[in-house]
Amino acid sequence: MGFNTTSLFTQVISTKSFTITQGMGLRSISFVLVSGVGQFKGTKPIGVTPSEYIPLVVGQPVTISAEGPDVLDQIEVDSTSGGVINFMAKQ
């Protein structure tokens, strides 16, 4: 009997942005603003309406997961205004 494996990726995002793309094969991400200013958004528009940033709140985690066999795509986590964000993802 074979086992499926799950890999975990961790990153501290500090004064930069990080974009999740389909090619990364991520099924679930979680992030939390540790200090400063941070935000996130989907980068895919719906029709002609672009996505907008949602501000992060210090200490309030955000988790986004794909459903079924899908993977996540076009999500940007941003701390370019001086924030520190702890980021975790699994495949």
C-alpha positions as CSV (number, residue, x, y, z in Angstrom):
1,M,0.0,0.0,0.0
2,G,1.5,3.4,-1.0
3,F,1.2,6.6,0.9
4,N,0.3,10.0,-0.5
5,T,2.6,12.7,0.8
6,T,2.1,16.4,1.7
7,S,4.9,18.9,1.5
8,L,4.9,22.1,3.6
9,F,6.5,25.4,2.4
10,T,7.2,28.2,4.9
11,Q,8.4,31.8,4.2
12,V,8.6,35.1,6.1
13,I,7.4,37.7,3.7
14,S,9.0,41.1,4.7
15,T,8.7,44.3,2.6
16,K,8.0,42.3,-0.6
17,S,5.1,40.6,-2.4
18,F,4.7,36.9,-3.1
19,T,2.4,35.6,-5.9
20,I,0.9,32.1,-5.9
21,T,0.6,30.6,-9.3
22,Q,-0.9,27.4,-10.6
23,G,2.6,26.0,-11.5
24,M,3.5,25.9,-7.8
25,G,0.9,23.1,-7.2
26,L,-0.3,24.6,-3.9
27,R,-3.6,23.3,-2.5
28,S,-3.8,25.3,0.7
29,I,-2.2,28.5,2.0
30,S,-2.3,30.2,5.4
31,F,-0.7,33.5,6.4
32,V,-0.8,35.9,9.3
33,L,0.4,39.5,9.6
34,V,2.9,39.6,12.4
35,S,3.6,43.4,12.4
36,G,3.2,46.4,10.2
37,V,1.0,46.6,7.1
38,G,0.0,43.7,4.8
39,Q,-2.7,42.9,2.3
40,F,-3.7,40.2,-0.2
41,K,-5.8,39.8,-3.3
42,G,-6.7,37.5,-6.1
43,T,-5.0,38.7,-9.2
44,K,-7.7,37.3,-11.6
45,P,-10.4,39.7,-12.8
46,I,-14.0,38.7,-13.1
47,G,-15.0,40.1,-16.5
48,V,-13.7,43.7,-16.5
49,T,-13.7,44.0,-12.7
50,P,-10.3,43.7,-11.2
51,S,-9.6,42.2,-7.8
52,E,-8.9,44.6,-4.9
53,Y,-6.6,44.3,-2.0
54,I,-8.0,43.1,1.4
55,P,-6.0,44.5,4.3
56,L,-4.6,42.0,6.9
57,V,-5.0,42.5,10.6
58,V,-2.1,41.7,13.0
59,G,-2.7,38.3,14.6
60,Q,-5.7,37.3,12.4
61,P,-4.8,34.3,10.2
62,V,-6.1,33.8,6.7
63,T,-6.5,30.3,5.1
64,I,-7.4,29.7,1.5
65,S,-7.8,26.1,0.1
66,A,-8.6,24.7,-3.3
67,E,-11.4,22.2,-3.6
68,G,-11.2,18.6,-5.0
69,P,-8.1,18.1,-7.2
70,D,-7.7,21.8,-8.0
71,V,-4.7,24.0,-7.0
72,L,-4.6,27.6,-6.1
73,D,-3.7,30.3,-8.7
74,Q,-3.3,34.0,-9.0
75,I,-3.2,35.1,-5.3
76,E,-0.9,37.8,-4.2
77,V,0.3,38.4,-0.6
78,D,1.9,41.8,-0.1
79,S,3.9,43.4,2.6
80,T,5.7,46.1,0.6
81,S,4.5,48.9,2.9
82,G,6.7,47.5,5.7
83,G,4.8,44.5,7.0
84,V,6.0,41.1,8.2
85,I,3.8,38.1,7.2
86,N,4.4,34.5,8.2
87,F,3.3,32.3,5.2
88,M,2.7,28.6,5.0
89,A,1.6,26.5,2.0
90,K,1.0,22.8,1.3
91,Q,0.9,20.8,-1.9
